[in-house]
Amino acid sequence: MSILNKTETIGWSIVPSDATIIWSDPIKITTLDSNKKSFDFCPAHTQHSNQLYHILSPYDVEINFDPSKKYFSQINSNIPEDRIFSGMYEDGIIKIMPEQFWYNNNPVLQINTPYVFFSDNKNATIELYPSIRYDNNFPGYMINGSFDIYNWIRTLNFGLYWENTTKNFILKKNNPMFSFKINGVGNYKLKYIPWNKDIENVYSQVKNITRHVKNPFSYIKNLINRRVNKLVK
């Protein structure tokens, strides 16, 4: 069976924490146009689109930034006022990266999610994209990323480089926050697997690693012999 025809199961779970009920299941992106002359019927585009999923925002939030004062303020939000902003390693919803991580003196924001994805295929990786087929009209650029999901089980995070600070940053509840795709496998389906000790074991070994060392991926070899054979059961 060719890799294009094989369907693999990719596991996903939610890291136990407060209020995980606010996070919806990943939503598969589907083709929209019934017109056979549309780009939806291009085989290359269809193959790509059929492998994509959205992560939906649980937040209704609008904030602005004053560059002269380097000050963030809330215009409207369903997030409690004492929880909306924090530093990188603190407990707020919108984490303001330290200024050394800013670009052209413009801020970088991060919103953590509790989703983890994992595969028993050693070639599997996950890649994060700006929301596909949905225009969030963000005032900057989502920071893309990809990593191994055989050994490197970690949460997905949304990062934004806020380039145009004359515009507010707006997220809408139940709209796509970002999209993702699994690479290195054939066709795949997602399966929710309740959090368990095997997932916790792999996850805990890489959790917060950037607080301890630089170049964290150089330590991935240490995980190879510690991982159980099957996480997707």
SULKAQUI-V413842 format. One record per residue. N is the residue number from 1. RES is the residue in one letter. PSI is psi as a letter, one per 30 degrees, with the letter a starting at -180 (none if undefined). OMEGA is omega as a letter, one per 40 degrees, with the letter a starting at -180 (NA if undefined). BURIAL is b if it has 24 or more other C-alpha atoms within 12 Angstrom, else e. Layout:
N_RES_PSI_OMEGA_BURIAL, N_RES_PSI_OMEGA_BURIAL
This chain:
1_M_k_a_e, 2_S_l_i_e, 3_I_f_a_e, 4_L_f_a_e, 5_N_f_a_e, 6_K_k_i_e, 7_T_k_i_e, 8_E_l_i_b, 9_T_k_i_b, 10_I_k_i_b, 11_G_k_i_b, 12_W_l_a_b, 13_S_l_i_b, 14_I_k_i_b, 15_V_k_a_b, 16_P_k_i_e, 17_S_a_i_e, 18_D_k_i_e, 19_A_h_i_e, 20_T_f_i_e, 21_I_f_a_e, 22_I_f_a_e, 23_W_k_a_b, 24_S_l_i_b, 25_D_k_i_b, 26_P_k_a_b, 27_I_k_i_b, 28_K_k_i_b, 29_I_k_a_b, 30_T_l_i_e, 31_T_l_a_b, 32_L_e_a_e, 33_D_k_i_e, 34_S_f_i_e, 35_N_j_a_e, 36_K_f_i_e, 37_K_f_a_e, 38_S_l_i_e, 39_F_f_i_e, 40_D_f_a_e, 41_F_g_i_e, 42_C_k_a_e, 43_P_e_a_e, 44_A_e_i_e, 45_H_e_a_e, 46_T_e_i_e, 47_Q_e_i_e, 48_H_e_a_b, 49_S_e_a_b, 50_N_f_a_b, 51_Q_g_a_b, 52_L_k_i_b, 53_Y_l_i_b, 54_H_k_i_b, 55_I_k_a_b, 56_L_k_i_b, 57_S_k_i_b, 58_P_f_a_b, 59_Y_k_i_b, 60_D_j_a_b, 61_V_k_i_b, 62_E_k_i_b, 63_I_l_i_b, 64_N_l_a_b, 65_F_k_i_b, 66_D_j_a_e, 67_P_e_a_e, 68_S_e_a_e, 69_K_f_a_e, 70_K_h_a_e, 71_Y_k_i_e, 72_F_k_i_b, 73_S_l_a_e, 74_Q_k_i_b, 75_I_e_a_e, 76_N_k_a_e, 77_S_l_i_b, 78_N_g_i_e, 79_I_k_i_e, 80_P_k_a_e, 81_E_e_a_e, 82_D_g_a_e, 83_R_f_a_e, 84_I_e_a_b, 85_F_k_i_b, 86_S_l_i_e, 87_G_a_a_e, 88_M_e_a_b, 89_Y_g_i_e, 90_E_a_a_e, 91_D_g_a_e, 92_G_l_a_e, 93_I_e_i_b, 94_I_j_a_b, 95_K_k_i_b, 96_I_j_a_b, 97_M_k_i_b, 98_P_l_a_e, 99_E_f_i_e, 100_Q_f_i_e, 101_F_f_i_e, 102_W_l_a_e, 103_Y_k_a_e, 104_N_h_a_e, 105_N_g_i_e, 106_N_k_a_b, 107_P_l_i_b, 108_V_k_a_b, 109_L_l_i_b, 110_Q_k_i_b, 111_I_j_a_b, 112_N_k_i_b, 113_T_l_i_b, 114_P_g_a_b, 115_Y_k_i_b, 116_V_k_i_b, 117_F_k_a_b, 118_F_l_a_b, 119_S_l_i_b, 120_D_g_i_b, 121_N_k_a_b, 122_K_f_a_e, 123_N_f_a_e, 124_A_k_i_b, 125_T_l_i_b, 126_I_k_i_b, 127_E_k_a_b, 128_L_k_a_b, 129_Y_l_i_b, 130_P_l_a_b, 131_S_k_a_b, 132_I_k_i_b, 133_R_g_i_e, 134_Y_k_a_e, 135_D_j_i_e, 136_N_f_a_b, 137_N_h_i_e, 138_F_l_i_b, 139_P_g_a_b, 140_G_a_a_b, 141_Y_k_i_b, 142_M_k_i_b, 143_I_j_a_b, 144_N_l_i_e, 145_G_l_i_e, 146_S_l_i_b, 147_F_l_i_b, 148_D_k_i_b, 149_I_g_i_b, 150_Y_e_i_b, 151_N_e_a_b, 152_W_i_a_b, 153_I_j_a_b, 154_R_l_a_b, 155_T_l_i_b, 156_L_k_i_b, 157_N_k_i_b, 158_F_k_i_b, 159_G_k_a_b, 160_L_k_i_b, 161_Y_j_a_b, 162_W_i_a_b, 163_E_e_a_b, 164_N_j_a_b, 165_T_g_i_b, 166_T_f_i_e, 167_K_k_i_e, 168_N_l_i_b, 169_F_k_a_b, 170_I_k_i_b, 171_L_k_i_b, 172_K_k_i_b, 173_K_k_i_e, 174_N_g_i_e, 175_N_l_a_b, 176_P_k_i_b, 177_M_e_i_b, 178_F_l_i_b, 179_S_l_i_b, 180_F_l_i_b, 181_K_k_i_b, 182_I_k_i_b, 183_N_l_i_b, 184_G_g_i_b, 185_V_l_i_b, 186_G_b_i_b, 187_N_l_a_b, 188_Y_l_i_b, 189_K_l_i_b, 190_L_k_i_b, 191_K_k_i_e, 192_Y_k_i_e, 193_I_k_i_b, 194_P_k_i_e, 195_W_k_a_b, 196_N_l_a_e, 197_K_f_i_e, 198_D_e_i_b, 199_I_e_i_b, 200_E_e_a_b, 201_N_e_i_e, 202_V_e_a_b, 203_Y_e_a_b, 204_S_f_a_e, 205_Q_f_i_b, 206_V_f_a_b, 207_K_k_i_e, 208_N_g_a_e, 209_I_f_a_e, 210_T_f_i_e, 211_R_f_a_e, 212_H_e_a_e, 213_V_l_i_e, 214_K_l_i_e, 215_N_h_a_e, 216_P_e_a_e, 217_F_f_i_e, 218_S_f_a_e, 219_Y_g_a_e, 220_I_f_i_e, 221_K_f_a_e, 222_N_f_a_e, 223_L_f_a_b, 224_I_e_a_e, 225_N_f_a_e, 226_R_f_a_e, 227_R_k_i_b, 228_V_l_a_e, 229_N_e_a_e, 230_K_j_i_e, 231_L_f_a_b, 232_V_j_a_b, 233_K_none_NA_e
